[in-house]
Amino acid sequence: MVYTDEIIAVYGKKGFWAKVKYNILYIWRMFLYYLTFLCPATEMRVALNRLRGVKIGKNVYLGYGVMIDKLFPDMVTIKDNAAIGDDTIINAHAIVPSPSRVREIYPLRVAPVTIGEGVWILPRVTITLGVKVGDEAVLLSGAVVTKDVPPRCMVGGVPAKVIKDLSNHKVFKKR
C-alpha cells in the first residue's frame, strides 16, 4: 500500500491534518479520474482533468481512456494544441504499493512530466516520470517513453528511440 506519509512528504507536509486533507483531496481526484472515462466529449475529459490538478493548455485533445497520474496529477503539464491518443498512460510517479523490503531499494519517486506544444501522441503510449516531450514531437503507438524527447522528432519502440528528425520537413518551413 502506498503510504500517505510518503505522498504528503513530496509536498513538504506532515502530520494528522495534512493526511486528512490529502485523503479528502485524493477521494475527490479519484472520483473525477473515473468520471473522465465516462465522458463522450474531449472537452469534458479536459475539464475534469483540470479539476484534478492537471495543467492543460488550450485546444488539447484527450482520447478515450487516457490515464493521467492518479496520485500526482498536478505534476503533469500538457501545453497548447497537444493531441493525446486513446489509452495513453502518463505517470509522474513510480512506486510498487507493497510493504515488501524491496521498497527500501526502490522508494517512491516523483518527477514532473511535460508534454510540449503541438505534440501528437498516438494511442497506447506510456510516458514515465520526469519526461519532457519537446514541441511538435510525434510519439508512435505503443512507445514507452522513459527519456526526454527532442522537439520536432518522431519516436517509437520500447524503450522509445528517435526514429526520424522532423525539423526539416516542409510543414515546419512554411512558418
MOBEL-V181655 format. One record per residue. N is the residue number from 1. PHI is phi in whole degrees, -180 to 180 (999 if undefined). PSI is psi in radians with two decimals (NA if undefined). NEAR is the number of other ideal C-beta (glycine too) atoms within 10 Angstrom. Layout:
BEGIN
n:N phi:PHI psi:PSI near:NEAR
n:N phi:PHI psi:PSI near:NEAR
END
This chain:
BEGIN
n:1 phi:999 psi:2.41 near:6
n:2 phi:-74 psi:2.28 near:15
n:3 phi:-92 psi:2.31 near:14
n:4 phi:-58 psi:-0.64 near:14
n:5 phi:-56 psi:-0.75 near:13
n:6 phi:-64 psi:-0.72 near:14
n:7 phi:-68 psi:-0.83 near:21
n:8 phi:-69 psi:-0.44 near:17
n:9 phi:-63 psi:-0.55 near:14
n:10 phi:-59 psi:-0.60 near:15
n:11 phi:-91 psi:0.12 near:12
n:12 phi:75 psi:0.44 near:7
n:13 phi:-114 psi:2.78 near:14
n:14 phi:-160 psi:2.88 near:11
n:15 phi:103 psi:2.96 near:10
n:16 phi:-59 psi:-0.88 near:7
n:17 phi:-69 psi:-0.54 near:9
n:18 phi:-65 psi:-0.67 near:17
n:19 phi:-65 psi:-0.78 near:16
n:20 phi:-61 psi:-0.85 near:11
n:21 phi:-60 psi:-0.79 near:13
n:22 phi:-63 psi:-0.76 near:17
n:23 phi:-63 psi:-0.67 near:13
n:24 phi:-65 psi:-0.79 near:10
n:25 phi:-61 psi:-0.71 near:13
n:26 phi:-62 psi:-0.79 near:15
n:27 phi:-61 psi:-0.75 near:10
n:28 phi:-62 psi:-0.83 near:13
n:29 phi:-64 psi:-0.68 near:21
n:30 phi:-68 psi:-0.66 near:13
n:31 phi:-59 psi:-0.85 near:12
n:32 phi:-65 psi:-0.69 near:18
n:33 phi:-57 psi:-0.89 near:18
n:34 phi:-71 psi:-0.50 near:11
n:35 phi:-65 psi:-0.57 near:14
n:36 phi:-60 psi:-0.51 near:21
n:37 phi:-73 psi:-0.25 near:12
n:38 phi:-97 psi:-0.13 near:9
n:39 phi:-82 psi:2.21 near:16
n:40 phi:-79 psi:-0.40 near:8
n:41 phi:-109 psi:2.42 near:8
n:42 phi:-61 psi:-0.60 near:16
n:43 phi:-59 psi:-0.67 near:12
n:44 phi:-70 psi:-0.71 near:14
n:45 phi:-64 psi:-0.71 near:25
n:46 phi:-63 psi:-0.83 near:22
n:47 phi:-61 psi:-0.77 near:15
n:48 phi:-65 psi:-0.68 near:20
n:49 phi:-69 psi:-0.59 near:24
n:50 phi:-63 psi:-0.74 near:15
n:51 phi:-62 psi:-0.54 near:15
n:52 phi:-71 psi:-0.34 near:23
n:53 phi:117 psi:-0.07 near:17
n:54 phi:-68 psi:2.33 near:25
n:55 phi:-87 psi:1.92 near:16
n:56 phi:-124 psi:2.25 near:22
n:57 phi:-77 psi:-2.86 near:15
n:58 phi:-85 psi:2.68 near:10
n:59 phi:55 psi:0.72 near:12
n:60 phi:-96 psi:2.37 near:22
n:61 phi:-105 psi:2.21 near:17
n:62 phi:-117 psi:2.06 near:26
n:63 phi:-71 psi:3.09 near:17
n:64 phi:-67 psi:2.47 near:15
n:65 phi:72 psi:0.29 near:15
n:66 phi:-70 psi:2.20 near:24
n:67 phi:-108 psi:1.91 near:14
n:68 phi:-104 psi:2.35 near:26
n:69 phi:-23 psi:2.20 near:23
n:70 phi:-77 psi:-0.68 near:16
n:71 phi:-86 psi:-0.59 near:21
n:72 phi:-131 psi:1.03 near:23
n:73 phi:-64 psi:-0.45 near:20
n:74 phi:-73 psi:-0.09 near:16
n:75 phi:-94 psi:0.09 near:23
n:76 phi:-112 psi:2.26 near:23
n:77 phi:-122 psi:2.26 near:17
n:78 phi:-122 psi:2.03 near:29
n:79 phi:-83 psi:3.06 near:18
n:80 phi:-53 psi:2.55 near:14
n:81 phi:62 psi:0.35 near:17
n:82 phi:-82 psi:2.61 near:25
n:83 phi:-127 psi:2.16 near:18
n:84 phi:-119 psi:2.07 near:26
n:85 phi:-72 psi:2.90 near:19
n:86 phi:-53 psi:2.55 near:13
n:87 phi:60 psi:0.43 near:15
n:88 phi:-80 psi:2.55 near:24
n:89 phi:-118 psi:2.23 near:15
n:90 phi:-124 psi:2.01 near:25
n:91 phi:-119 psi:2.29 near:23
n:92 phi:-102 psi:0.07 near:27
n:93 phi:-141 psi:2.83 near:20
n:94 phi:-139 psi:2.15 near:14
n:95 phi:-161 psi:2.57 near:18
n:96 phi:-105 psi:2.03 near:10
n:97 phi:-75 psi:1.43 near:11
n:98 phi:-151 psi:2.52 near:11
n:99 phi:-81 psi:0.20 near:8
n:100 phi:-59 psi:2.72 near:10
n:101 phi:-64 psi:-0.32 near:7
n:102 phi:-61 psi:-0.44 near:10
n:103 phi:-58 psi:-0.51 near:16
n:104 phi:-68 psi:-0.53 near:7
n:105 phi:-83 psi:-0.65 near:7
n:106 phi:-127 psi:1.31 near:12
n:107 phi:-74 psi:3.02 near:10
n:108 phi:-55 psi:2.26 near:18
n:109 phi:-124 psi:2.36 near:13
n:110 phi:-135 psi:2.32 near:20
n:111 phi:-153 psi:2.45 near:15
n:112 phi:-65 psi:2.61 near:15
n:113 phi:-116 psi:2.33 near:24
n:114 phi:-127 psi:2.20 near:19
n:115 phi:-104 psi:2.08 near:29
n:116 phi:-71 psi:3.09 near:21
n:117 phi:-68 psi:2.41 near:18
n:118 phi:68 psi:0.29 near:18
n:119 phi:-72 psi:2.51 near:24
n:120 phi:-119 psi:1.97 near:17
n:121 phi:-112 psi:2.01 near:27
n:122 phi:-76 psi:2.96 near:18
n:123 phi:-59 psi:2.63 near:16
n:124 phi:61 psi:0.62 near:17
n:125 phi:-89 psi:2.53 near:24
n:126 phi:-116 psi:2.22 near:20
n:127 phi:-118 psi:2.18 near:28
n:128 phi:-96 psi:3.01 near:20
n:129 phi:-56 psi:2.54 near:20
n:130 phi:79 psi:0.04 near:19
n:131 phi:-82 psi:2.42 near:21
n:132 phi:-117 psi:2.11 near:18
n:133 phi:-99 psi:2.09 near:30
n:134 phi:-66 psi:2.76 near:18
n:135 phi:-56 psi:2.45 near:17
n:136 phi:59 psi:0.49 near:20
n:137 phi:-84 psi:2.77 near:26
n:138 phi:-122 psi:2.18 near:21
n:139 phi:-109 psi:2.04 near:26
n:140 phi:-75 psi:2.71 near:18
n:141 phi:-51 psi:2.37 near:14
n:142 phi:80 psi:-0.01 near:14
n:143 phi:-66 psi:2.55 near:25
n:144 phi:-115 psi:1.86 near:16
n:145 phi:-95 psi:1.97 near:24
n:146 phi:-114 psi:-0.15 near:14
n:147 phi:-133 psi:2.84 near:12
n:148 phi:-57 psi:2.56 near:12
n:149 phi:-110 psi:2.17 near:24
n:150 phi:-66 psi:2.75 near:15
n:151 phi:-64 psi:2.67 near:18
n:152 phi:50 psi:0.86 near:20
n:153 phi:-139 psi:2.85 near:18
n:154 phi:-109 psi:2.26 near:18
n:155 phi:-125 psi:2.66 near:22
n:156 phi:-164 psi:2.92 near:19
n:157 phi:103 psi:3.11 near:13
n:158 phi:-130 psi:1.88 near:11
n:159 phi:-71 psi:2.79 near:12
n:160 phi:-65 psi:2.41 near:24
n:161 phi:-133 psi:2.71 near:11
n:162 phi:-67 psi:2.20 near:14
n:163 phi:-100 psi:-0.64 near:14
n:164 phi:-154 psi:2.43 near:13
n:165 phi:-88 psi:2.14 near:12
n:166 phi:-99 psi:-0.02 near:17
n:167 phi:-63 psi:-0.44 near:12
n:168 phi:-96 psi:0.11 near:8
n:169 phi:-67 psi:2.55 near:13
n:170 phi:-59 psi:-0.48 near:6
n:171 phi:-60 psi:-0.67 near:9
n:172 phi:-84 psi:-0.21 near:12
n:173 phi:-87 psi:-0.17 near:8
n:174 phi:-71 psi:-0.44 near:6
n:175 phi:-77 psi:NA near:4
END
